[in-house]
Amino acid sequence: MIVFFGFIIAVFMTMVLIQPLMRLAVRWHFVDLPDARKVHSAAIPRIGGVAMVIGAMVPVAVWLMPQTQIAAILAGVAIILLFGVWDDRSNLDYRVKFLGQILAVLIVVIYGGISIRYVPFWSANALPDYLAIPITVFALLGITNAINLADGLDGLAGGTTLLSLGMIAILAYMVDGTSVVLVAVSVMGSILGFLRYNTYPARVFMGDGGSQFLGFSVGVLVILLTQQVNPMLSPSIALMLLGLPVLDTVMVIGQRVYEKRSAFSPDKNHIHHKLLALAFTHYEAVFLIYLIQSLFVLGAYFLRYQPDGLVVSVYLLLCAAVIVFFRLANLFGWRMHVQKDGPSRLSIERWLGWLRQDDRLLKAVFYFTVSVIAMFLVLGALLVAHVSQDVAWLAGMLLLVMCLAYFKRRGQPFHTLERAVAYITLAMVVYLAQVAPGVLGDFALLRNVLLGALVVSIAIGFRFSRTDTFSGTTLDYLIIFIALVVPNLPDLHLSKLGGANVGVEVAKLIILFYAIELVLTNTVRRWNIMRWVVSAALLVLVARGALT
C-alpha cells in the first residue's frame, strides 16, 4: 500500500507543480530556444525536472527517512538538481557540470555506502575500496550523462528510463527490496506525471535538471539492486537494464573521437537523429526506441541469473543489430516513408473525411460510451459486496477535489487533476468489483459484452475524430506495453493478487481509461456529464464505507 500511495503522490505532485512552474519559466528565463541541433522550432519551458524531483522525492523522504542510504540519495539528487537547473539557466561549461555530478556521486558512494563490489568476469570476492570506489564513480557519471545525452525528442528520456525503472522495481519486488521498489516507483510516478505534458508535441521539457536526475536515479538503483538487494543477479544485467542510452552514448562519443572532435561537442549523430534522417516521424522514432529499449529490459528479466558471458553476448548482439540497421539503411538509401498517391487512396481519404465531418457517428459513440462508463462506475460502486474504510477515506478526498474543480471549471474541459481523479476512481471500482463482486458476479457476461462494444467505440473515436486531440501517442503505447506485459511475466507471482486476476483487470482498466479519454475529447464537449458520473461514484463509495 505504501508503494501505491508513493506512486500516486508522485504523479499528483508532478502534474500539479508543472503548470505553475511553466508560467514562471519565462519570467526566470528557463526556456529552451531552438538551434541547429534541436528538433523543436519554438521556445519551450525547461523546468519540468524541478516538478519531477519534488514529486518523486517527497514520498521517498516521508516513508524511507532517516535511512542513511536514502539520506545520501536525497542529498545527491538535490545537488544534481541544483547544478542542472543552473545549467538550464546559464548554459554551464561542461567542467562545472561534471563538478556537480562528482559531488553528488561521492555523497552516495562515501556517505551512502553505495558501490560496485561485484563486477562481470571477476571472482566471487568483493572488490576492495581502492577499486570499488573509482569504478562506481565512473559508472554513475557515465549513466547520468548517458540519459542526459539521450534526451533529444519529446518523451524519449522519460520513456526509456521508465522502462528501466519498471524492470528494476520488478526485480527488487521479487526479493522484497521494498526501499528500492518505493524509490523506483516514485520516480516512475514523476515521469508519468511529466510525460502528460512532454509527449509530442511537448509543452514543457525536463531540462538538464530532469534528465540528470533520471540518469543519477537509475544508476544508483541499478547498483543497489545488483550489489546489495540481490547479489545473486548477474552483474552484467546492469547493461541490459540501462539498454539503448549506453549504446547511444558510446556510438556518439566514439564518432566524435574518431573525427578528432571534442567528446562533448554537439552534433546530430544520436540514434534519434539518425531515425529522423531516415524519414521516420517524431512519433515513429520515439515509438521504435521504446520498442528496442523494451527488448533490452525484457532481456534483463529473462537473463537475470545467467552467466555474464551470455548476458554480455546478448547485449552486444542487440547493439550490433541496431548498428547494422543504420548501416544497411544508408547503404541502400532506404527511407521510412515514400509518398504514394492513387485513385483508391484518394477515394478512401474522401470517404474518411466525410465521416469526420458528420457529427452523428461521434455523438452516438459519445452517448453510448458515457452510459457504459456510468454503469461501471456508479452501479459498480453500488453493487460490490464490501467497501473498506480506507477506500472510503480516499474516495472522500477525491470527491472533495472533484467538487472544488466543478465550481471552478464548470462547463470547461477537464483539468489534468480531474482526469487523474477519474482514473483512480475507475481503478478502485474495478478492483473492488473483482475482489468483492457481490451481485455483480451474476452479470459477468453482460460486463464482457459491454467491454467489447467499448473497444469498437474507442476504435471509431480514434479513426473518425475531426481533430488529433484523441489519437494514440507514444505514452499510450508505453502504458499499454507495461500494463499487458508485466502481469504476465513468468515467475513474478502477480497472476493472483488479493484474489484479483491482475492481467484481466489491467485489460479492463486500459479499455475504460481510453473510454474516458474518448468522452473527454469528443466534439460533443459536455464535460460536466463526466464530472457528475465520477462524483456520483465517489459519493456512493464514501456512503458504503461509512455504513460498513
C-alpha positions in Angstrom: 0.0 0.0 0.0 2.9 2.4 0.7 4.3 1.8 -2.8 0.8 2.5 -4.3 0.4 5.8 -2.3 4.0 6.8 -3.1 3.3 6.3 -6.8 0.0 8.3 -6.6 1.6 11.1 -4.6 4.5 11.4 -7.2 2.1 11.5 -10.1 -0.2 14.1 -8.5 2.6 16.4 -7.2 4.4 16.4 -10.5 1.3 17.2 -12.5 0.2 19.9 -10.1 3.6 21.6 -10.0 4.3 21.6 -13.7 1.7 24.2 -14.8 2.7 27.0 -12.3 6.4 26.3 -13.0 5.7 26.6 -16.7 4.3 30.1 -16.1 7.3 31.0 -14.0 9.8 29.6 -16.5 9.6 32.6 -18.9 10.0 35.1 -16.1 13.0 33.2 -14.8 14.4 32.6 -18.3 14.2 28.8 -18.1 13.3 28.3 -21.7 14.9 26.1 -24.4 15.5 28.1 -27.5 15.6 26.3 -30.9 19.0 25.9 -32.6 20.7 23.8 -35.3 21.0 20.6 -33.3 17.5 20.7 -31.8 14.3 19.4 -33.4 11.8 21.9 -31.9 11.1 25.2 -33.6 9.7 27.3 -30.7 10.9 28.3 -27.2 9.7 25.8 -24.7 9.9 25.9 -20.8 12.5 23.5 -19.5 11.6 23.4 -15.8 9.8 20.1 -15.7 12.7 18.5 -13.9 12.0 20.6 -10.8 8.5 19.2 -10.6 9.8 15.7 -11.2 12.3 15.8 -8.4 9.9 17.2 -5.8 7.2 14.7 -6.9 9.5 11.7 -6.7 11.5 12.6 -3.6 8.6 13.7 -1.2 7.2 10.1 -0.8 10.7 8.7 -0.5 11.5 11.2 2.3 8.2 10.6 4.0 8.4 6.8 4.2 12.1 5.9 4.0 13.9 8.5 6.1 16.1 8.5 8.2 17.9 5.6 6.4 21.5 6.6 5.7 21.4 5.5 2.1 18.1 7.3 1.5 19.6 10.5 3.0 22.6 10.2 0.8 20.4 9.7 -2.3 18.3 12.7 -1.4 21.4 14.8 -0.9 22.8 13.6 -4.2 19.6 14.4 -6.1 19.5 17.9 -4.6 23.0 18.6 -5.9 22.2 17.1 -9.3 19.0 19.3 -9.5 20.8 22.4 -8.3 23.6 22.2 -11.0 21.1 21.0 -13.6 18.8 24.0 -13.1 21.8 26.3 -13.0 22.9 24.8 -16.4 19.4 25.3 -17.8 19.5 28.9 -16.8 23.1 29.8 -17.7 24.5 27.0 -20.1 27.3 26.0 -17.8 30.7 24.8 -19.0 30.8 21.0 -19.0 33.6 21.1 -16.4 31.3 22.8 -13.9 28.5 20.3 -14.7 30.9 17.5 -14.0 31.9 19.1 -10.7 28.3 18.9 -9.6 27.9 15.4 -10.8 31.0 14.3 -9.0 29.9 15.9 -5.7 26.6 14.1 -5.9 28.2 10.7 -6.8 30.7 11.0 -4.0 28.0 11.6 -1.4 26.1 8.4 -2.4 29.3 6.4 -2.6 31.1 7.5 0.5 28.3 8.6 2.8 25.7 6.2 1.5 27.9 3.2 1.1 26.6 2.5 -2.4 29.3 0.9 -4.5 30.1 -1.7 -7.1 31.7 -4.7 -5.3 30.9 -7.4 -7.8 31.8 -7.0 -11.5 31.3 -9.3 -14.5 34.0 -11.8 -15.3 35.6 -11.3 -11.9 36.0 -13.7 -9.0 33.2 -14.1 -6.4 35.2 -12.0 -4.0 34.2 -8.4 -3.4 36.4 -5.6 -4.8 38.5 -3.7 -2.3 37.6 0.0 -1.8 40.5 1.3 -3.9 38.9 -0.4 -6.9 35.2 -0.3 -6.0 35.0 3.5 -5.3 36.6 4.8 -8.6 34.7 2.2 -10.7 31.4 3.2 -9.1 32.1 6.9 -9.6 33.0 6.3 -13.2 29.9 4.2 -13.8 27.5 6.7 -12.1 28.9 9.6 -14.1 28.6 7.6 -17.3 25.0 6.6 -16.6 24.0 10.1 -15.6 25.3 11.6 -18.8 24.1 8.8 -21.0 20.5 9.6 -20.0 21.2 13.3 -20.3 22.5 12.9 -23.8 19.6 10.7 -24.8 17.1 13.5 -24.0 16.6 14.7 -27.6 13.0 14.0 -28.5 9.7 14.6 -26.7 9.1 11.8 -24.2 12.3 10.0 -25.1 14.5 10.1 -22.0 11.5 9.8 -19.7 10.0 6.8 -21.6 13.2 4.8 -21.8 14.1 5.5 -18.2 10.5 4.5 -17.2 11.0 1.1 -18.8 14.4 0.6 -17.0 12.9 1.6 -13.6 9.9 -0.6 -14.1 12.2 -3.7 -14.5 14.3 -2.6 -11.6 11.2 -2.4 -9.4 10.1 -5.8 -10.6 13.4 -7.5 -9.8 13.6 -5.8 -6.4 10.0 -6.7 -5.6 10.8 -10.4 -6.2 13.3 -10.4 -3.3 11.4 -8.0 -1.0 13.6 -5.0 -1.7 11.0 -2.5 -0.5 13.2 0.5 -0.4 14.4 0.1 -4.0 10.8 -0.6 -5.1 9.5 2.6 -3.5 12.2 4.8 -4.9 11.8 3.3 -8.4 8.1 3.5 -8.4 8.1 7.1 -7.1 10.5 8.2 -9.9 8.2 6.3 -12.3 5.2 8.3 -11.0 7.0 11.6 -11.5 7.9 10.5 -15.1 4.3 9.6 -15.9 3.1 12.9 -14.4 5.7 14.8 -16.5 5.1 12.8 -19.7 1.5 14.0 -19.7 3.0 17.4 -20.7 6.0 16.2 -22.6 4.6 13.7 -25.1 4.9 15.0 -28.7 4.2 17.8 -29.2 5.8 18.8 -25.9 4.6 21.7 -23.8 7.5 21.5 -21.3 10.9 20.0 -21.2 12.6 18.4 -18.2 15.8 20.2 -18.8 19.2 19.1 -17.7 18.0 19.1 -14.1 15.4 16.4 -15.0 17.5 14.3 -17.4 20.5 14.2 -15.0 18.1 13.3 -12.1 16.8 10.4 -14.1 20.2 9.2 -15.0 21.5 9.5 -11.5 18.5 7.8 -10.0 18.5 4.8 -12.4 22.3 4.4 -12.0 22.0 4.4 -8.2 19.1 1.9 -8.2 20.8 -0.4 -10.6 23.8 -0.6 -8.3 21.7 -1.1 -5.2 19.7 -3.9 -7.0 22.6 -5.9 -8.3 25.1 -5.3 -5.5 23.0 -5.2 -2.3 19.4 -6.1 -2.7 20.0 -9.3 -4.8 23.7 -10.0 -5.3 22.7 -13.3 -6.9 21.7 -11.4 -10.0 24.2 -11.4 -12.8 26.1 -8.1 -12.5 26.0 -7.9 -16.3 22.2 -7.3 -16.4 23.0 -3.7 -15.5 23.9 -3.3 -19.2 20.5 -4.8 -20.2 18.6 -2.6 -17.7 20.2 0.5 -19.0 19.9 -0.6 -22.6 19.9 1.8 -25.5 21.2 5.0 -23.8 24.5 3.3 -23.2 24.9 2.2 -26.8 23.8 5.7 -28.0 26.5 7.4 -25.8 29.2 5.0 -26.9 28.3 5.5 -30.6 28.2 9.3 -30.4 31.3 9.8 -28.4 33.2 7.2 -30.5 32.3 9.0 -33.7 33.3 12.4 -32.2 36.7 11.0 -31.1 37.2 9.2 -34.5 36.6 12.6 -36.2 39.1 14.2 -33.8 36.4 16.4 -32.2 35.8 17.1 -28.6 33.8 14.3 -26.9 31.4 17.0 -25.6 30.9 18.8 -28.9 27.2 19.0 -30.0 26.0 17.2 -33.2 23.1 15.3 -34.7 24.6 11.8 -34.5 22.4 10.3 -31.8 20.1 7.4 -32.6 17.0 9.6 -32.6 18.7 12.0 -35.1 19.6 9.0 -37.3 16.0 7.8 -37.3 14.7 11.3 -38.3 17.2 11.4 -41.1 15.7 8.1 -42.4 12.3 9.8 -42.7 10.8 8.4 -39.5 8.3 10.9 -38.0 8.9 12.1 -34.5 6.2 9.8 -33.2 7.6 6.8 -35.0 11.2 7.4 -33.9 10.2 7.6 -30.2 8.0 4.5 -30.6 10.8 2.5 -32.2 13.3 3.5 -29.5 10.7 2.4 -26.8 10.4 -0.9 -28.6 14.2 -1.5 -28.7 14.5 -0.5 -25.1 11.7 -2.9 -24.2 13.8 -5.7 -25.7 16.7 -4.8 -23.6 14.8 -4.7 -20.3 12.9 -7.9 -21.0 16.2 -9.5 -21.7 17.4 -8.4 -18.3 14.5 -10.2 -16.7 14.9 -13.5 -18.6 18.7 -13.5 -18.3 18.9 -12.3 -14.7 20.6 -15.4 -13.3 22.5 -16.4 -16.5 26.3 -16.3 -16.8 27.9 -13.0 -17.5 29.2 -14.2 -20.9 25.7 -15.0 -22.1 24.3 -11.7 -20.9 27.0 -9.6 -22.5 26.8 -11.6 -25.7 23.0 -10.9 -26.0 23.6 -7.2 -25.2 26.2 -6.9 -27.9 24.1 -8.8 -30.4 21.2 -6.4 -29.9 23.6 -3.4 -30.2 25.1 -4.9 -33.4 21.6 -5.3 -34.8 20.9 -1.6 -34.2 24.2 -0.5 -35.8 23.8 -2.9 -38.8 20.3 -1.5 -39.4 21.6 2.1 -39.8 24.5 0.9 -42.0 22.2 -1.0 -44.4 19.6 1.7 -44.5 22.2 4.3 -45.5 23.9 1.9 -47.9 20.7 1.1 -49.8 19.2 4.6 -49.5 16.1 3.2 -47.6 13.6 5.6 -46.2 10.7 5.0 -43.9 8.1 7.0 -46.0 7.7 7.2 -49.7 4.7 9.2 -50.9 2.2 7.2 -52.9 -0.9 8.6 -54.5 -3.6 6.9 -56.5 -7.4 6.8 -57.2 -8.1 4.3 -54.5 -6.2 6.2 -51.9 -7.9 9.4 -52.7 -11.4 7.9 -52.6 -10.8 6.4 -49.2 -9.5 9.7 -47.9 -12.6 11.5 -49.2 -14.8 8.9 -47.5 -13.0 9.2 -44.2 -13.2 13.0 -44.4 -17.0 12.8 -44.9 -17.3 10.6 -41.8 -15.2 13.0 -39.8 -17.5 15.9 -40.8 -20.7 14.0 -39.9 -21.3 14.5 -36.1 -23.9 11.8 -35.9 -21.5 8.9 -35.7 -19.3 10.5 -32.9 -22.4 11.6 -31.0 -23.7 8.1 -30.9 -20.3 6.8 -29.8 -20.2 9.5 -27.1 -23.6 8.8 -25.5 -23.0 5.0 -25.6 -19.6 5.4 -24.0 -20.8 7.7 -21.3 -23.6 5.3 -20.5 -21.3 2.3 -20.2 -18.8 4.3 -18.0 -21.7 5.4 -15.7 -22.8 1.8 -15.4 -19.3 0.6 -14.5 -18.6 3.4 -12.0 -21.9 4.1 -10.3 -23.5 0.6 -10.4 -20.2 -1.0 -9.7 -19.7 1.2 -6.6 -23.3 0.5 -5.5 -23.4 -3.3 -6.0 -19.9 -4.5 -4.8 -20.1 -6.6 -1.7 -17.9 -4.5 0.5 -16.2 -1.1 0.6 -13.4 -0.7 3.3 -13.0 2.4 5.3 -9.6 3.3 3.8 -11.1 3.2 0.3 -14.0 5.4 1.6 -11.5 7.9 3.0 -9.6 8.1 -0.3 -12.9 8.4 -2.2 -13.9 11.3 0.2 -10.7 13.2 -0.6 -11.1 12.6 -4.3 -14.7 13.8 -4.1 -13.6 17.0 -2.4 -11.2 17.6 -5.3 -14.0 17.0 -7.9 -16.4 19.3 -6.0 -13.8 22.2 -5.9 -13.0 21.6 -9.6 -16.7 21.6 -10.6 -17.3 25.0 -9.1 -14.2 26.5 -10.6 -14.2 24.8 -14.0 -17.9 24.1 -14.7 -18.5 23.8 -18.4 -14.8 23.8 -19.2 -12.5 20.9 -20.3 -11.2 18.5 -17.7 -8.1 19.6 -15.8 -5.3 17.1 -15.6 -6.0 16.7 -11.9 -9.6 15.9 -12.7 -8.5 13.3 -15.2 -6.3 11.7 -12.6 -9.2 11.5 -10.1 -11.4 9.8 -12.8 -8.7 7.3 -13.4 -8.1 6.5 -9.8 -11.9 6.2 -9.2 -12.2 3.8 -12.0 -9.2 1.7 -10.7 -10.8 1.5 -7.3 -14.2 0.3 -8.6 -12.7 -2.2 -11.0 -10.6 -3.6 -8.2 -13.5 -3.8 -5.7 -15.7 -5.5 -8.4 -13.0 -8.2 -8.7 -12.1 -8.9 -5.1 -15.7 -8.5 -3.7 -18.1 -8.7 -6.6 -21.3 -9.4 -4.7 -24.3 -9.5 -7.1 -22.0 -8.1 -9.9 -20.7 -11.7 -10.3 -24.1 -12.6 -11.9 -23.6 -10.0 -14.7 -20.1 -11.1 -15.9 -21.3 -11.9 -19.4 -23.0 -8.6 -19.8 -19.9 -6.8 -18.5 -17.7 -8.5 -21.1 -20.1 -7.7 -23.9 -20.1 -4.1 -22.9 -16.3 -4.0 -22.8 -16.2 -5.5 -26.3 -18.6 -2.8 -27.5 -16.4 -0.1 -25.8 -13.4 -1.4 -27.8 -15.3 -0.8 -31.0 -16.4 2.7 -29.9 -12.8 3.6 -29.0 -11.6 2.4 -32.4 -14.3 4.6 -34.1 -13.2 7.5 -32.0 -9.6 7.1 -32.9 -10.4 6.7 -36.6 -13.1 9.3 -37.2 -12.3 12.1 -34.8 -12.1 15.5 -36.6 -9.0 16.5 -34.7 -5.9 14.9 -33.5 -6.9 15.5 -29.9 -8.0 11.9 -29.4 -5.2 10.0 -31.0 -2.6 7.5 -30.0 0.7 8.8 -28.5 3.9 7.1 -27.6 2.9 7.4 -23.9 -0.2 5.4 -24.7 1.7 2.6 -26.2 4.2 2.7 -23.4 1.5 2.3 -20.7 -0.2 -0.4 -22.7 3.0 -2.3 -23.1 3.8 -2.1 -19.4 0.3 -3.0 -18.3 0.0 -6.0 -20.5 3.5 -7.4 -20.2 4.2 -7.0 -16.5 1.3 -9.1 -15.1 2.2 -11.9 -17.5 5.9 -12.2 -16.8 6.8 -15.8 -15.7 7.8 -16.4 -12.0 6.6 -12.9 -11.0 3.7 -14.4 -9.0 1.4 -11.5 -9.8 -1.2 -13.6 -11.6 -3.3 -13.5 -8.4 -3.0 -10.6 -6.1 -5.6 -10.1 -3.4 -7.9 -12.5 -5.2 -7.8 -10.4 -8.4 -6.5 -11.6 -11.7 -4.2 -8.8 -12.5 -3.8 -9.4 -16.2 -7.6 -9.4 -16.8 -8.2 -6.4 -14.6 -5.4 -4.4 -16.3 -7.0 -5.1 -19.6 -10.4 -3.8 -18.3 -8.7 -0.7 -17.0 -7.0 0.1 -20.2 -10.3 -0.2 -22.1 -12.1 2.0 -19.6 -9.3 4.6 -19.4 -9.4 5.1 -23.1 -13.2 5.2 -23.0 -12.9 8.2 -20.5 -10.4 9.9 -22.9 -12.8 9.4 -25.8 -15.6 11.1 -23.8 -13.4 14.0 -22.6 -12.1 14.8 -26.1 -15.3 14.2 -28.1 -16.6 17.1 -30.1 -19.9 17.0 -28.1 -18.0 18.8 -25.3 -20.3 18.0 -22.4 -17.6 17.6 -19.8 -20.0 18.1 -16.9 -21.6 14.8 -17.5 -18.3 13.0 -16.7 -17.9 15.2 -13.6 -21.3 14.1 -12.3 -20.6 10.4 -13.1 -17.3 10.4 -11.3 -18.6 12.4 -8.4 -21.6 10.1 -8.0 -19.4 7.0 -7.9 -17.2 8.6 -5.3 -20.2 9.6 -3.2 -21.5 6.0 -3.3 -18.1 4.7 -2.2 -18.0 7.2 0.7 -21.5 6.2 1.8 -20.8 2.5 1.5 -17.6 2.8 3.5 -19.3 4.9 6.2 -22.0 2.3 6.7 -19.5 -0.6 7.0 
